[in-house]
């Protein structure tokens, strides 16, 4: 029973509609995932020509911190935003999103379902090609490339279970094929599974619900049920194309370790320069199929920097075109103590697509990484203890680390991100969850923090846990990277949040450090009590399978049963959303996870943020297409006008 619960929790995030591409729960967890989400399909959408770009930047200079360097050029293998933020510009998927988050046609010129969502047919644009980094044609893009890509994702020997969960759960026969390749790998060795293809008459073609017609340019997916939200999955890399001709050229292992120099491109840009931890240059492809309808920069240069403060200096020097501001820099500009001339250019950023949580570990070890931490494991299994944390932590000072001017704009009440899905009358799904929880927005205070409730649950927890032999204060082991001054400062803030909210006689947040790998030094030996609010949920982090407390198991089962009921509703989206809202509220009422924040920072920028791709799911948000820019930084007033025009659309 526990295994079933854990699998559902690992795979069914919130709405359970487009489960984020993740590894199977028995495997090593993803590097980074994103919350699941869907969008209503829009079969009537057409690819319309875009207006001419206003005068602005012809070349974009942007940045990433060195901790976010790209690790793989294989779009099917990656689950890290640091990779996908680049790769989404190099290969085109069937659909993308517009600046409002709506689904938008891309490689597909149309899509439809003839039977209410059980079967989906995508028809490709003509004239698409694969080309190398120099823009030289290698092959035509064909419908069969999507079958080759899906076979790669589902083949255990080729892709190590990365990005399997969505297609395995939704596409008929996909999970069976994944299990077949896994069994084949384990019995006959990896070479046998690596030799499999998606060609007509293959085991893949026999088992998996995808049919392709190269002549007609159609890709037909047959699903396990009527799933009207399936088109949103086409924005994820699990449904991206892959040329069989490139596999023939590079070999299976060669594609697994593909580089920017030998990969094939089909997107708006190619990579023409890359030095790890230095910079990468994306250049407008001369052979892009959608050139007439797509505004692009001549080049996009991504510089790798040590910190936000270094990026700020580059912005002031005119070397980059936007910068997100850290707390100290923001406060200096806003209060006029430094760089006061930039105050008129301060812009509050749009929320990022992630809904951040504090994730609780239900089975941890002591510092030796071997001995169970019985004190913590017993305490965290107690619902009153969890609820005391849930209501006792006023995270406003933590929010200020991101947004010192308007910290409460970062507060998060639920698990799902805002703007993920809407009911037929336009109500945001998260409002349904808040209704179930009895929470309303109030930007004058941190809504969830409640001293009276925290004290009540604290008293109950002390009584119940003392009887079980728990000693107080309970130590909460929290880990940060040892060489990060920013993380150390943030940890001090969290230590104070715990102390002031619950008392150091009850809990103490203890900050520990790791050297280079959170996974190898902390997660695998199970040393942490909680994971950073920016961590993502899965059983591999929470270890919920390994805590045998009957009350904890009962809470998980109650939540899981509600998720299963909600998943069964496929013919009425409003009813489905309402059912998932009840399931999510159940999870939060049991405080199985503690919602933390949205990332809403401040920046200086020459980019109109309201023209960029905006989506609360998928991997499309970093596509450098159709942006409106200025040769000088936008003022606060100008960006507010951009926002007003955007909201009026």
C-alpha positions in Angstrom: 0.0 0.0 0.0 2.7 2.4 0.9 4.5 1.9 -2.5 1.3 2.8 -4.3 0.9 6.0 -2.3 4.5 7.0 -2.9 4.2 6.4 -6.6 1.1 8.6 -6.8 2.7 11.3 -4.9 5.8 11.2 -7.0 3.8 11.2 -10.3 0.6 13.1 -9.6 1.4 16.7 -8.8 -1.7 18.7 -8.0 -4.0 18.6 -11.0 -2.7 15.2 -12.2 -3.4 16.3 -15.8 0.0 16.7 -17.4 2.3 15.0 -15.0 5.7 16.5 -15.2 8.3 14.5 -17.2 10.2 12.7 -14.5 12.0 9.5 -13.8 10.0 6.5 -12.7 9.8 6.6 -8.8 12.0 3.6 -8.4 14.9 5.4 -10.1 17.2 8.2 -9.1 15.1 11.4 -9.0 15.2 14.2 -11.5 17.8 17.0 -11.4 15.0 19.5 -11.6 11.4 19.3 -12.4 8.7 21.5 -12.8 5.2 21.4 -11.4 2.6 19.7 -13.5 0.1 21.7 -15.4 -2.2 21.7 -18.4 -3.9 24.2 -20.7 -7.2 23.9 -22.5 -6.6 22.7 -26.1 -7.1 25.2 -28.8 -7.6 23.2 -32.0 -8.8 26.3 -33.9 -5.5 28.1 -33.4 -3.6 29.1 -36.5 -0.1 30.3 -37.0 -0.6 34.0 -37.8 2.1 36.4 -39.1 3.6 38.6 -36.4 3.9 42.4 -36.8 7.2 43.9 -37.6 9.5 44.3 -34.6 9.7 47.7 -33.1 13.1 49.3 -33.1 15.1 47.8 -30.3 17.9 45.4 -29.7 19.2 43.4 -32.7 21.4 41.3 -30.5 20.6 40.2 -26.9 23.1 39.9 -24.1 21.8 37.9 -21.2 23.3 35.8 -18.3 23.1 32.9 -16.0 25.0 32.2 -12.8 27.7 29.6 -13.1 25.7 27.2 -10.8 23.2 27.0 -13.7 25.5 25.9 -16.5 24.0 23.6 -19.1 25.0 19.9 -18.4 23.6 18.1 -21.5 22.7 19.0 -25.0 20.4 16.0 -25.3 16.9 17.4 -25.1 15.3 14.0 -24.4 17.6 13.2 -21.5 17.5 16.5 -19.7 15.2 17.5 -16.9 17.0 20.6 -15.8 15.8 24.1 -16.5 19.4 25.2 -17.0 19.5 22.8 -20.0 16.0 23.2 -21.4 16.1 27.1 -21.2 18.7 26.8 -24.0 17.5 23.7 -25.8 14.0 25.0 -26.4 15.5 27.5 -28.8 17.3 24.8 -30.8 14.6 22.3 -31.6 10.9 22.9 -32.3 8.2 20.9 -30.6 4.6 20.5 -31.9 3.3 23.3 -29.7 4.6 26.3 -27.8 2.9 29.1 -25.7 2.2 32.7 -26.4 2.8 35.6 -24.1 -0.4 34.9 -22.2 0.3 31.2 -21.7 -2.1 30.0 -24.3 -1.2 27.0 -26.4 0.2 28.1 -29.8 1.0 26.2 -32.9 4.7 25.6 -33.7 5.9 22.6 -35.7 2.3 21.5 -35.9 0.1 23.7 -38.1 -3.1 22.2 -36.6 -4.3 19.6 -34.2 -7.6 18.0 -33.3 -9.3 15.2 -31.6 -12.0 13.4 -33.5 -13.3 11.5 -30.5 -13.4 13.8 -27.5 -9.8 13.4 -26.4 -9.0 9.7 -26.8 -7.1 10.3 -30.0 -5.2 13.4 -31.0 -4.0 14.1 -34.5 -1.2 16.7 -35.1 -0.5 17.8 -38.7 3.0 19.3 -39.4 4.0 22.4 -41.3 5.7 21.8 -44.6 9.3 22.8 -45.3 10.8 22.0 -41.9 14.4 20.7 -42.0 17.1 19.5 -39.7 20.4 21.4 -40.0 23.8 21.5 -38.4 25.3 24.4 -36.3 26.3 26.1 -39.5 22.8 26.0 -40.9 23.5 23.3 -43.5 20.5 21.0 -44.2 20.9 17.4 -42.9 17.4 16.0 -43.5 13.7 16.9 -43.7 11.8 17.0 -40.5 9.2 14.1 -40.8 6.3 12.8 -38.7 8.3 9.7 -38.0 10.8 11.8 -36.1 8.2 12.1 -33.3 8.0 8.3 -33.1 11.8 8.1 -33.0 11.8 10.7 -30.2 9.2 8.9 -28.1 10.9 5.5 -28.6 14.1 7.1 -27.2 12.3 8.5 -24.2 10.5 5.2 -23.4 13.6 3.0 -24.0 15.1 2.3 -20.6 18.5 1.4 -22.0 18.7 4.6 -24.0 17.3 7.2 -21.7 17.6 5.9 -18.1 13.9 6.5 -17.4 14.2 10.2 -17.8 11.0 12.1 -18.9 9.0 8.8 -18.9 6.1 9.6 -16.5 3.8 11.7 -18.7 3.8 9.5 -21.9 3.8 6.3 -19.8 0.7 7.4 -18.0 -1.1 8.9 -20.9 -0.2 7.2 -24.2 -1.6 3.7 -24.8 1.0 1.0 -24.5 3.8 3.5 -23.5 4.3 2.1 -20.0 4.2 -1.4 -21.3 7.0 -0.6 -23.8 9.1 1.1 -21.1 8.8 -2.0 -18.9 9.6 -4.2 -21.9 12.8 -2.4 -22.6 13.7 -2.4 -18.9 13.2 -6.1 -18.7 15.1 -6.7 -21.9 18.0 -4.6 -20.6 18.1 -6.5 -17.3 17.9 -9.9 -19.0 19.8 -9.5 -22.3 21.9 -6.4 -21.7 21.7 -2.9 -22.8 22.8 -3.6 -26.4 19.6 -5.5 -27.1 17.4 -2.7 -26.0 19.6 -0.1 -27.7 19.1 -1.8 -31.0 15.3 -1.3 -30.9 13.8 1.4 -33.2 10.5 3.0 -34.0 10.3 1.7 -37.6 7.2 0.2 -39.0 6.8 -3.3 -37.8 9.0 -2.8 -34.8 8.1 -3.8 -31.2 7.6 -0.1 -30.5 5.2 0.4 -33.4 3.3 -2.7 -32.3 3.0 -1.7 -28.6 2.7 2.1 -28.4 -0.2 4.2 -29.4 1.5 6.5 -31.9 0.9 6.3 -35.6 2.9 8.4 -38.1 2.3 9.2 -41.8 5.3 10.9 -43.4 3.5 11.6 -46.6 0.5 13.3 -44.9 2.7 14.8 -42.2 0.5 13.5 -39.4 1.2 12.2 -35.9 -1.6 10.4 -34.2 -1.5 9.6 -30.5 -3.9 7.1 -29.0 -4.4 7.6 -25.3 -5.4 5.5 -22.4 -8.6 7.5 -21.9 -10.2 10.7 -23.0 -7.7 13.3 -22.0 -8.7 16.7 -23.3 -5.6 18.4 -21.8 -3.1 16.2 -23.7 -2.0 18.9 -26.2 -0.3 20.8 -23.3 2.1 17.8 -23.1 3.3 18.7 -26.6 5.2 21.6 -25.0 7.3 19.2 -23.0 10.5 17.6 -24.2 9.1 14.1 -23.7 7.2 14.6 -27.0 10.0 16.2 -28.9 11.3 14.9 -32.3 14.5 13.0 -33.0 15.8 12.2 -36.5 16.5 8.5 -37.1 19.1 9.6 -39.6 21.0 11.5 -36.9 21.0 8.3 -34.7 22.4 6.4 -37.7 25.2 9.0 -38.0 26.1 9.4 -34.3 25.0 6.0 -32.9 22.9 5.5 -29.8 25.8 6.3 -27.4 26.8 9.2 -29.6 23.4 10.8 -29.3 23.2 10.1 -25.6 26.4 12.3 -25.3 25.5 14.7 -28.2 27.2 18.1 -28.2 26.3 21.5 -29.7 28.9 20.8 -32.4 27.4 17.5 -33.8 23.7 17.8 -32.8 21.0 18.5 -35.4 18.9 21.6 -35.1 15.3 22.5 -36.2 14.6 25.6 -34.1 15.0 29.3 -34.3 18.7 29.3 -33.3 21.8 27.3 -33.6 24.8 27.4 -31.2 27.9 28.9 -32.8 30.1 29.3 -29.7 30.3 27.6 -26.4 32.8 27.5 -23.6 31.5 26.0 -20.3 31.3 28.4 -17.4 32.1 31.3 -19.8 29.5 31.9 -22.4 27.4 30.5 -25.2 26.2 32.2 -28.4 23.0 31.4 -30.1 22.8 32.6 -33.7 19.7 33.1 -35.8 19.3 30.1 -38.0 19.5 31.0 -41.7 17.2 28.0 -42.7 14.5 28.3 -40.1 11.2 27.2 -41.5 9.2 29.9 -39.7 11.4 32.9 -40.5 8.7 35.0 -42.0 6.4 34.8 -39.0 9.0 34.8 -36.2 10.9 37.8 -34.8 14.4 36.8 -33.7 17.6 38.4 -32.5 20.7 38.1 -34.7 22.5 36.6 -31.7 21.8 35.8 -28.1 24.9 35.7 -25.9 24.5 34.0 -22.5 27.3 35.0 -20.2 28.1 32.9 -17.1 28.6 35.0 -14.0 29.6 34.2 -10.4 26.7 36.1 -8.7 23.9 38.6 -9.1 26.2 41.3 -8.0 28.6 40.6 -10.8 25.7 40.6 -13.2 24.6 44.0 -11.9 28.0 45.4 -12.7 27.8 44.0 -16.2 24.4 45.6 -16.7 25.8 49.0 -15.5 28.7 48.6 -17.9 26.2 47.9 -20.8 27.4 44.3 -21.2 24.1 42.6 -20.6 20.5 43.8 -21.2 18.7 42.8 -18.0 19.6 41.9 -14.5 17.7 40.4 -11.6 18.6 42.3 -8.4 19.6 40.7 -5.2 18.3 42.1 -1.9 21.3 44.3 -1.1 21.4 45.9 -4.5 17.6 46.4 -4.7 17.5 48.1 -1.3 20.4 50.3 -2.1 18.7 51.6 -5.3 15.3 51.9 -3.7 16.5 53.7 -0.6 18.9 55.9 -2.5 22.0 54.8 -0.7 23.6 53.5 -4.0 22.9 53.8 -7.7 20.0 56.0 -6.9 19.8 57.2 -10.5 18.4 53.7 -11.4 15.4 53.9 -9.1 13.2 55.1 -11.9 14.0 51.9 -13.9 13.1 49.4 -11.1 10.7 46.9 -12.5 8.9 44.2 -10.5 9.3 40.9 -12.5 6.5 38.6 -13.5 6.3 35.6 -11.3 8.3 32.6 -12.5 6.5 29.4 -13.3 7.5 27.6 -10.1 5.5 27.1 -7.0 8.0 26.6 -4.2 7.5 24.4 -1.2 9.3 23.4 2.0 9.6 19.6 1.7 9.6 17.5 4.8 11.7 14.4 5.0 9.9 11.5 6.8 12.8 9.2 7.2 16.2 10.7 7.8 19.5 9.6 9.3 21.9 11.3 11.7 25.0 13.0 10.5 26.8 9.7 9.9 24.3 9.0 7.1 23.5 5.6 8.5 21.9 5.8 11.9 18.1 6.6 11.8 17.3 9.9 13.4 14.5 8.5 15.5 13.7 11.7 17.2 13.0 13.6 14.0 11.3 10.7 12.2 8.9 10.3 15.1 8.2 14.0 15.4 7.6 14.7 11.7 5.1 11.7 11.4 3.0 13.5 14.0 0.3 15.7 12.4 0.1 18.2 15.2 3.9 18.7 14.9 3.6 19.3 11.2 0.7 21.7 11.7 2.6 23.7 14.2 5.3 24.3 11.5 2.6 25.0 8.9 1.0 27.7 11.0 4.0 28.9 13.0 6.4 29.9 10.3 6.0 33.5 9.2 8.1 33.5 6.1 7.8 37.2 5.4 11.6 37.8 6.1 12.4 34.9 3.8 10.3 36.5 1.0 12.3 39.7 1.5 15.4 37.9 0.4 13.8 37.9 -3.1 11.6 40.9 -2.9 12.7 43.5 -0.3 10.2 46.1 -1.6 7.0 44.0 -1.7 7.8 40.7 0.0 4.2 39.6 0.5 3.7 39.4 -3.3 5.8 36.2 -3.0 3.5 34.4 -0.5 2.2 31.1 -1.7 -0.8 29.4 -0.1 -1.2 26.2 -2.1 0.8 23.6 -4.0 -0.1 24.5 -7.6 1.2 27.6 -9.3 -1.1 30.4 -10.1 -2.2 30.5 -13.7 -1.8 26.8 -14.4 -5.5 26.1 -15.2 -8.8 27.8 -15.1 -12.4 26.7 -14.9 -14.9 27.5 -17.6 -15.9 30.8 -16.0 -12.3 31.9 -15.8 -11.6 31.0 -12.1 -8.0 30.2 -11.4 -7.7 26.6 -10.1 -5.7 27.8 -7.1 -8.8 29.8 -6.0 -10.7 26.5 -5.7 -8.0 25.2 -3.4 -8.0 28.4 -1.3 -11.7 28.1 -1.0 -11.4 24.5 0.3 -8.8 25.8 2.8 -10.7 28.9 3.8 -7.8 31.2 2.8 -8.2 34.5 1.1 -5.5 36.9 -0.2 -4.5 39.7 2.2 -1.3 41.5 1.1 -1.0 43.3 4.4 0.1 40.2 6.2 1.3 36.7 5.7 -2.0 34.9 5.5 -1.2 31.4 6.7 0.8 32.3 9.8 -1.4 32.0 12.8 0.1 32.3 16.3 -2.9 30.9 18.1 -3.2 27.8 15.9 0.6 27.3 16.0 0.5 27.4 19.9 -2.4 25.0 20.0 -0.8 22.4 17.7 2.6 22.9 19.5 1.0 22.0 22.8 -0.7 19.0 21.4 2.5 17.8 19.7 4.6 18.2 22.8 2.1 16.1 24.8 1.8 13.3 22.2 5.5 13.2 21.2 6.8 13.3 24.8 4.7 10.1 25.4 6.6 8.6 22.5 10.0 9.5 23.8 10.7 12.5 21.6 13.0 15.0 23.2 12.8 18.8 22.7 13.9 20.9 21.1 13.6 18.9 17.9 16.6 19.6 15.6 15.7 20.5 12.0 18.8 19.7 9.9 19.0 22.1 6.9 21.8 22.0 4.3 23.3 24.7 2.1 26.3 24.8 -0.2 29.3 25.7 1.9 30.8 28.3 -0.4 27.6 30.3 -0.9 27.5 33.5 1.1 24.0 34.2 -0.2 22.7 30.8 1.0 24.4 31.3 4.4 22.6 34.7 4.8 19.3 33.1 3.8 19.8 30.3 6.3 20.3 32.8 9.1 16.9 34.3 8.1 15.3 30.9 8.3 16.9 30.1 11.6 15.2 33.3 13.0 11.9 32.4 11.4 11.9 29.1 13.2 13.0 30.5 16.5 10.6 33.5 16.5 7.6 31.5 15.2 7.8 28.4 17.4 10.5 29.0 20.1 13.9 27.5 20.4 12.7 25.3 23.2 10.5 23.5 20.6 12.5 23.4 17.4 15.9 24.5 16.3 16.9 24.9 12.7 20.5 23.8 12.4 22.3 24.9 9.3 24.8 22.4 7.9 26.9 22.6 4.7 27.8 20.3 1.8 30.8 20.7 -0.6 29.5 20.2 -4.1 26.7 17.6 -4.5 23.4 18.0 -2.6 22.3 14.6 -4.0 25.4 12.6 -3.1 26.4 14.4 0.2 22.9 15.0 1.6 19.9 13.5 -0.1 21.2 9.9 -0.7 22.6 9.5 2.9 19.4 11.1 4.1 20.9 13.8 6.3 18.4 16.6 5.8 15.1 17.1 7.8 13.8 19.5 5.2 14.8 20.5 1.8 15.3 24.0 0.6 12.0 25.8 -0.3 13.2 25.6 -3.9 13.4 21.8 -4.0 10.8 19.8 -5.8 8.6 17.1 -4.4 9.1 13.4 -4.9 9.3 10.3 -2.7 13.1 10.3 -3.3 13.3 13.5 -1.3 10.6 12.9 1.3 11.4 9.1 1.9 7.7 8.8 2.9 7.8 5.1 2.0 10.1 4.4 4.9 8.1 5.8 7.8 5.7 3.3 9.2 3.7 5.6 11.4 0.0 4.5 10.9 -1.4 8.0 11.1 1.0 9.3 8.5 0.1 6.4 6.2 -3.6 7.1 6.7 -3.1 10.7 5.7 -1.3 9.7 2.6 -3.9 7.2 1.7 -6.7 9.7 2.2 -5.0 12.1 -0.2 -4.2 9.4 -2.7 -7.8 8.1 -2.8 -9.0 11.6 -3.6 -6.4 11.9 -6.3 -7.5 8.7 -7.9 -11.2 9.8 -7.9 -10.2 13.1 -9.4 -8.1 11.5 -12.1 -11.1 9.4 -13.2 -13.1 12.5 -14.2 -12.2 13.1 -17.8 -15.4 14.4 -19.4 -16.0 17.5 -17.3 -13.0 19.7 -16.6 -14.8 21.9 -14.0 -15.7 18.8 -12.0 -12.2 17.5 -12.4 -10.6 20.7 -11.2 -13.0 20.8 -8.2 -12.1 17.2 -7.3 -8.4 17.9 -7.5 -8.8 21.0 -5.4 -10.3 18.8 -2.7 -7.4 16.4 -3.0 -4.8 19.2 -2.8 -6.6 20.8 0.2 -6.5 17.4 1.9 -2.7 17.2 1.4 -2.3 20.7 2.8 -4.7 20.2 5.7 -2.5 17.3 6.8 0.5 19.5 6.3 2.3 16.8 4.2 4.1 19.7 2.5 4.4 23.4 3.4 3.7 25.8 0.6 6.4 28.5 0.6 6.7 31.1 -2.1 6.5 32.3 -5.7 9.6 34.0 -7.1 8.7 37.6 -7.7 11.8 39.7 -7.8 12.9 43.1 -9.1 15.0 43.8 -12.1 16.4 46.3 -14.5 15.7 45.4 -18.1 15.6 46.4 -21.8 13.1 43.7 -22.5 9.3 44.1 -22.4 8.5 41.2 -20.1 4.9 41.1 -21.3 5.9 40.1 -24.9 8.0 37.1 -23.8 6.6 33.6 -23.8 4.8 33.1 -20.5 3.7 29.7 -19.3 3.4 28.2 -15.8 4.3 24.7 -17.2 6.5 23.1 -19.8 9.8 24.4 -21.1 8.9 27.2 -23.5 9.4 30.3 -21.4 13.0 30.9 -22.5 12.3 31.0 -26.2 14.0 34.1 -27.6 11.3 34.8 -30.2 8.8 37.7 -30.7 10.3 39.8 -27.9 9.8 43.6 -27.8 12.9 45.4 -26.6 14.4 48.8 -26.1 17.9 50.1 -26.5 17.6 51.8 -23.1 16.2 50.3 -19.8 12.5 50.5 -19.4 11.3 52.9 -16.7 8.9 51.7 -14.0 6.2 53.9 -15.7 6.8 52.3 -19.1 6.7 48.8 -17.8 3.5 49.6 -15.9 2.0 50.8 -19.2 3.1 47.6 -20.9 1.4 45.6 -18.1 -1.8 47.6 -18.5 -1.8 47.1 -22.2 -1.2 43.4 -21.7 -3.9 43.0 -19.2 -6.4 44.8 -21.5 -5.8 42.2 -24.3 
